[in-house]
Amino acid sequence: MSINSQTEIKPTELTNPLCIAVDWGTSNLRAYLLDQNGKIHDQRESDKGILNVAPNQYENVLIDFVGDWFADGVPVLMAGMVGSRTGWQEVPYQNCPVTLDDLSQHLVWLQTNLPGPVAIVPGLQGRGLSGCNDIMRGEETQLVGVMDLLQEQGLQDDVLCCLPGTHCKWVRIENGQIHQFSTTFSGEFFAQINTDSSLTRGLPQSQTFDKAAFEKGLHTSQQQGGLLHHLFSARSNYINEEIKAEQVRDYLSGIIIGHDVNGMLSALDQKQQHQDKVYLVGSKKLCERYACALDVAGVDHEFIDASDATIRGLKRLAAKSE
């Protein structure tokens, strides 16, 4: 039974929390109760992403989910697709160039019946390497977290970040600012080909990563002919028994990720924006594939878990907004 906004809320056991940090995406809802040092006191995860929430029910869903954490004056900071036009409330994008810490000044505070203030972090819009419009929502908070981590470690925050996912983001942080970022369609493109394509139809699915097949795809992506030609080689190589049926999907993954990495590094080199090291921010499983592609390209890399980056980002924005 859904709890409405008039339900009595049990206060959190944590004295004087910093904030309730919420990562509300398309498919999943994650929340973290942070203490004044930004450490996680409690955390929860749900499948109540925005696709699974009815309009005008966001406040009730949040109460159901973490109502026992609420306390007078404790802010709730939310990032992700919750701020899209299909989310709780559409929050305007901030234009690049933007200073990441300045996002704390552009939080959108909502009208709610909750005991503490509730805000959504705005996304970013700018121009990609092609000169075309580009947008992000959710990743900007992860990038605030990356900057926070680098500064904590005493490292410069002039870095190139790759955020693999459904729509992969390539972003340079320069002295705490983002001037430009570029999105590639790699994740969703592979998902579509993997689900409904003559290249994979009727072929077996495998839960085991075939690294050899993936690396073969990476090396194919470095040859002449372009992406569309290389994609068809998955079918012809299978028919001619150069790869096995169970290898086709990882081979295709290698081709697509290889083209993503090769194309973006080449474009960044031409604009003299390429770093010697790339920070991979995302899930470990997907970032491992991008790490393989960067190894083939001869580029150093470091992994940062996406959830850790989001928590750090929301912690920093909460502290800056006080």
Backbone torsions as a table, in degrees:
resi	resn	phi	psi	omega
1	MET	NA	132.8	-177.8
2	SER	-73.1	139.5	176.7
3	ILE	-91.1	126.8	179.8
4	ASN	-86.7	175.7	-172.5
5	SER	-70.4	-8.6	179.3
6	GLN	-93.6	-3.2	-177.4
7	THR	-65.4	140.0	176.8
8	GLU	-66.2	132.2	-175.5
9	ILE	-107.0	128.3	177.3
10	LYS	-76.6	127.6	-177.5
11	PRO	-69.3	153.0	178.8
12	THR	-67.5	152.7	178.2
13	GLU	-80.9	-14.3	-180.0
14	LEU	-79.9	124.7	179.3
15	THR	-77.4	126.3	174.5
16	ASN	54.4	61.6	177.3
17	PRO	-65.1	155.4	173.7
18	LEU	-70.9	-50.6	-179.8
19	CYS	-171.5	169.1	167.3
20	ILE	-103.4	114.5	-177.4
21	ALA	-95.9	126.2	-175.2
22	VAL	-124.4	124.8	174.1
23	ASP	-107.1	101.2	-172.3
24	TRP	-113.1	100.5	-175.9
25	GLY	-102.3	-167.6	-178.3
26	THR	-66.1	-43.3	-174.3
27	SER	-107.3	-27.4	-172.2
28	ASN	-129.4	156.5	175.3
29	LEU	-125.5	123.1	179.1
30	ARG	-127.6	140.4	-179.5
31	ALA	-137.1	147.4	-176.7
32	TYR	-137.6	130.1	174.8
33	LEU	-94.6	115.1	-173.5
34	LEU	-106.9	138.9	175.1
35	ASP	-83.6	-178.2	-174.6
36	GLN	-65.6	-17.3	176.3
37	ASN	-92.6	2.3	-179.5
38	GLY	81.5	9.9	179.1
39	LYS	-85.2	149.7	-177.4
40	ILE	-78.9	119.4	175.8
41	HIS	-90.2	-34.1	179.2
42	ASP	-157.5	156.6	178.8
43	GLN	-151.8	152.2	-178.5
44	ARG	-144.7	157.0	178.7
45	GLU	-140.1	143.5	-177.4
46	SER	-144.6	161.5	175.1
47	ASP	-90.1	14.5	-178.7
48	LYS	-83.8	54.8	171.2
49	GLY	-67.7	172.9	-171.9
50	ILE	-63.5	-22.6	177.2
51	LEU	-70.4	-17.2	-177.0
52	ASN	-111.3	19.1	178.9
53	VAL	-122.4	128.3	178.0
54	ALA	-72.5	150.2	176.5
55	PRO	-54.2	144.6	178.6
56	ASN	68.2	13.2	179.6
57	GLN	-112.9	5.2	-175.7
58	TYR	-62.6	-43.2	-179.4
59	GLU	-62.5	-42.8	179.0
60	ASN	-64.4	-40.5	178.8
61	VAL	-62.3	-42.2	-179.5
62	LEU	-65.6	-38.5	177.4
63	ILE	-64.5	-45.5	177.0
64	ASP	-56.8	-37.7	-170.3
65	PHE	-79.5	-48.4	-174.3
66	VAL	-136.8	28.7	-178.3
67	GLY	-58.2	-30.2	-178.9
68	ASP	-74.8	-8.3	177.5
69	TRP	-88.3	-20.0	-171.9
70	PHE	-64.7	145.3	174.7
71	ALA	-151.5	153.4	-178.0
72	ASP	-54.3	126.4	174.2
73	GLY	82.5	-8.8	-179.7
74	VAL	-79.8	119.0	-176.0
75	PRO	-75.0	151.9	171.5
76	VAL	-112.5	119.1	177.8
77	LEU	-110.3	126.2	-175.9
78	MET	-120.0	139.9	177.1
79	ALA	-129.5	158.8	175.5
80	GLY	109.4	-159.1	-174.4
81	MET	-71.8	-4.1	173.6
82	VAL	-59.8	-23.2	178.8
83	GLY	-95.4	9.1	178.9
84	SER	-84.3	174.1	-178.2
85	ARG	-68.6	-15.3	175.0
86	THR	-101.8	7.7	-179.3
87	GLY	-98.3	-155.7	-177.8
88	TRP	-61.4	-50.9	177.3
89	GLN	-153.0	134.5	179.4
90	GLU	-71.4	127.2	-179.2
91	VAL	-112.2	125.7	-177.5
92	PRO	-60.5	145.5	174.5
93	TYR	-70.7	148.2	170.6
94	GLN	-91.8	140.1	-176.8
95	ASN	-82.7	137.7	172.0
96	CYS	-81.9	148.3	5.3
97	PRO	-73.6	148.5	-178.7
98	VAL	-142.1	141.9	171.9
99	THR	-87.1	124.5	-171.2
100	LEU	-57.8	-41.8	-179.9
101	ASP	-64.8	-23.9	-179.4
102	ASP	-70.2	-12.9	177.0
103	LEU	-60.8	-25.8	178.3
104	SER	-63.9	-23.0	179.2
105	GLN	-86.4	-8.1	-176.6
106	HIS	-117.9	17.2	173.5
107	LEU	-60.7	142.1	178.2
108	VAL	-101.4	115.2	-176.2
109	TRP	-90.1	129.8	-173.0
110	LEU	-94.0	155.8	172.0
111	GLN	-88.2	112.2	-178.9
112	THR	-137.9	174.5	173.9
113	ASN	-101.3	13.8	-178.4
114	LEU	-80.0	157.4	-174.1
115	PRO	-73.0	-15.4	179.4
116	GLY	-125.8	165.9	179.2
117	PRO	-67.0	146.4	-177.2
118	VAL	-127.2	127.4	-177.0
119	ALA	-134.1	155.4	175.0
120	ILE	-117.6	134.9	177.2
121	VAL	-77.2	131.1	179.4
122	PRO	-73.7	151.5	171.8
123	GLY	-81.2	-174.6	-178.9
124	LEU	-123.0	150.6	171.0
125	GLN	-135.4	148.7	-179.5
126	GLY	-170.8	-154.8	179.1
127	ARG	-115.6	137.1	176.1
128	GLY	-83.0	-177.4	-179.5
129	LEU	-59.8	-27.2	179.8
130	SER	-77.5	-14.1	-173.3
131	GLY	92.8	-5.6	178.9
132	CYS	-80.7	159.8	176.8
133	ASN	-61.7	147.2	176.7
134	ASP	-142.9	153.3	-178.2
135	ILE	-141.9	155.7	170.6
136	MET	-146.8	150.4	175.6
137	ARG	-146.9	114.7	-177.2
138	GLY	109.4	-43.2	-178.8
139	GLU	-66.6	-29.2	-179.8
140	GLU	-60.2	-34.8	178.7
141	THR	-69.9	-38.0	175.4
142	GLN	-62.4	-38.0	-180.0
143	LEU	-68.9	-34.7	171.9
144	VAL	-60.1	-40.4	178.6
145	GLY	-66.4	-38.8	176.4
146	VAL	-60.9	-46.8	179.2
147	MET	-59.9	-42.4	179.3
148	ASP	-60.9	-43.9	-180.0
149	LEU	-63.9	-45.3	-178.5
150	LEU	-63.1	-42.5	-180.0
151	GLN	-66.7	-37.1	178.1
152	GLU	-62.8	-34.5	-179.3
153	GLN	-86.6	1.0	179.2
154	GLY	75.1	21.3	-179.2
155	LEU	-99.1	158.0	177.6
156	GLN	-70.7	146.1	178.5
157	ASP	-101.4	44.7	173.6
158	ASP	-116.1	87.0	-168.4
159	VAL	-140.4	161.1	173.1
160	LEU	-102.7	126.8	179.6
161	CYS	-115.5	141.2	171.7
162	CYS	-120.8	125.5	-177.9
163	LEU	-116.7	86.1	-178.8
164	PRO	-64.9	147.5	178.6
165	GLY	173.6	-161.4	176.6
166	THR	-53.6	-45.3	174.4
167	HIS	-124.9	106.7	-173.7
168	CYS	-75.4	135.3	179.2
169	LYS	-109.1	135.0	172.6
170	TRP	-116.2	119.4	-170.0
171	VAL	-138.9	134.2	170.2
172	ARG	-101.3	129.8	170.0
173	ILE	-99.7	123.8	-179.9
174	GLU	-123.7	109.4	-179.3
175	ASN	52.3	43.0	177.0
176	GLY	79.7	8.4	-178.6
177	GLN	-119.3	154.3	170.7
178	ILE	-116.8	118.6	177.9
179	HIS	-96.5	-31.3	-174.6
180	GLN	-157.0	148.6	172.6
181	PHE	-148.3	160.0	-176.7
182	SER	-135.5	136.4	179.8
183	THR	-107.0	137.3	172.3
184	THR	-116.4	151.1	-173.0
185	PHE	-91.4	22.9	-168.3
186	SER	-60.7	-47.9	-175.0
187	GLY	-64.8	-50.5	-179.5
188	GLU	-67.8	-34.8	178.5
189	PHE	-61.0	-47.7	178.2
190	PHE	-63.2	-40.4	-179.5
191	ALA	-59.8	-40.9	-179.9
192	GLN	-67.7	-45.7	179.1
193	ILE	-64.9	-38.6	-178.3
194	ASN	-69.1	-25.1	-175.8
195	THR	-94.7	-43.8	-173.1
196	ASP	-144.5	85.6	-178.9
197	SER	-154.6	148.9	175.6
198	SER	-65.9	-16.4	179.6
199	LEU	-74.8	-25.6	-175.6
200	THR	-125.2	-9.1	-174.8
201	ARG	-59.2	129.2	178.3
202	GLY	83.2	-5.0	-179.1
203	LEU	-90.2	151.1	-174.7
204	PRO	-69.8	147.8	170.6
205	GLN	-88.5	149.5	178.3
206	SER	-136.8	138.5	177.3
207	GLN	-88.8	-4.6	-178.6
208	THR	-101.3	130.7	-180.0
209	PHE	-75.7	119.8	177.1
210	ASP	-92.8	92.5	-174.7
211	LYS	-63.8	-35.7	-179.3
212	ALA	-63.2	-43.6	179.3
213	ALA	-66.4	-40.7	178.8
214	PHE	-62.1	-46.0	-179.6
215	GLU	-65.9	-32.0	174.9
216	LYS	-63.2	-40.5	176.2
217	GLY	-64.3	-39.5	177.5
218	LEU	-59.6	-45.0	-178.8
219	HIS	-68.2	-34.5	175.4
220	THR	-62.5	-38.4	-178.5
221	SER	-64.0	-17.5	-179.8
222	GLN	-90.7	-2.6	-177.9
223	GLN	-89.8	171.1	177.4
224	GLN	-71.1	158.7	174.1
225	GLY	119.8	-28.3	176.9
226	GLY	88.5	169.0	-174.3
227	LEU	-58.7	-47.8	-174.3
228	LEU	-64.4	-38.4	176.4
229	HIS	-66.9	-44.2	-178.2
230	HIS	-64.0	-37.4	179.6
231	LEU	-58.9	-42.4	-177.2
232	PHE	-66.8	-21.8	179.7
233	SER	-64.1	-19.9	175.8
234	ALA	-61.3	-42.1	179.7
235	ARG	-72.6	-48.3	-176.5
236	SER	-67.0	-37.7	178.0
237	ASN	-66.8	-34.3	177.4
238	TYR	-69.6	-46.2	-179.2
239	ILE	-62.3	-36.1	-179.6
240	ASN	-90.3	10.9	172.8
241	GLU	62.9	27.0	174.1
242	GLU	-80.8	-28.5	171.1
243	ILE	-129.8	154.2	-179.4
244	LYS	-86.4	162.9	-178.5
245	ALA	-56.1	-41.7	-177.1
246	GLU	-75.6	-4.9	179.3
247	GLN	-98.4	-13.1	-170.8
248	VAL	-60.1	-43.6	-174.8
249	ARG	-66.3	-42.3	178.1
250	ASP	-70.9	-32.0	174.7
251	TYR	-62.0	-45.1	177.5
252	LEU	-63.3	-40.6	177.9
253	SER	-58.9	-41.8	178.6
254	GLY	-63.6	-39.4	178.9
255	ILE	-63.5	-48.0	-175.0
256	ILE	-68.2	-47.1	179.4
257	ILE	-67.0	-37.3	176.9
258	GLY	-59.6	-45.1	178.3
259	HIS	-66.1	-37.2	177.8
260	ASP	-59.4	-53.2	-177.5
261	VAL	-65.7	-47.7	-177.9
262	ASN	-61.2	-45.2	-176.9
263	GLY	-65.6	-43.9	-177.3
264	MET	-72.0	-40.6	178.5
265	LEU	-64.0	-39.8	179.2
266	SER	-64.0	-44.4	180.0
267	ALA	-65.6	-39.9	179.4
268	LEU	-68.2	-36.1	176.1
269	ASP	-61.2	-42.2	-179.2
270	GLN	-63.9	-30.7	178.3
271	LYS	-94.4	8.1	-179.6
272	GLN	54.7	41.3	179.7
273	GLN	-115.9	9.0	-175.9
274	HIS	-88.0	133.2	177.8
275	GLN	-97.4	164.8	176.1
276	ASP	-74.1	-13.7	-176.5
277	LYS	-137.6	142.1	177.4
278	VAL	-117.3	130.7	174.5
279	TYR	-91.8	119.6	179.9
280	LEU	-94.6	118.4	-176.0
281	VAL	-118.0	112.6	-177.9
282	GLY	170.5	-156.1	175.5
283	SER	-78.1	147.2	-177.1
284	LYS	-60.1	-41.2	-176.4
285	LYS	-61.5	-47.4	-178.6
286	LEU	-74.2	-38.5	179.8
287	CYS	-64.2	-29.0	176.9
288	GLU	-62.5	-34.6	178.1
289	ARG	-70.1	-42.6	177.1
290	TYR	-65.8	-33.8	177.0
291	ALA	-62.3	-41.0	176.7
292	CYS	-60.2	-43.4	-179.7
293	ALA	-65.1	-39.7	177.9
294	LEU	-67.6	-34.8	175.6
295	ASP	-61.0	-44.8	179.1
296	VAL	-62.7	-35.7	179.4
297	ALA	-79.8	-5.9	179.0
298	GLY	75.7	31.0	-177.1
299	VAL	-115.2	130.0	178.0
300	ASP	-69.4	157.3	-176.4
301	HIS	-154.6	159.9	176.6
302	GLU	-142.4	139.0	-176.6
303	PHE	-94.9	134.9	171.5
304	ILE	-129.0	123.4	-179.4
305	ASP	-63.8	134.6	-175.8
306	ALA	-61.1	-41.8	-179.8
307	SER	-64.4	-41.1	178.2
308	ASP	-62.1	-40.9	179.9
309	ALA	-65.6	-41.5	178.8
310	THR	-62.8	-45.7	-179.5
311	ILE	-61.5	-44.7	178.2
312	ARG	-61.4	-41.9	-179.2
313	GLY	-63.8	-46.3	179.5
314	LEU	-66.2	-36.6	176.6
315	LYS	-61.0	-46.5	-177.4
316	ARG	-65.8	-43.1	180.0
317	LEU	-65.6	-37.6	177.9
318	ALA	-63.1	-43.4	-179.9
319	ALA	-66.4	-38.8	-178.9
320	LYS	-71.3	-26.0	-175.8
321	SER	-86.0	-7.8	-178.0
322	GLU	-67.4	NA	NA
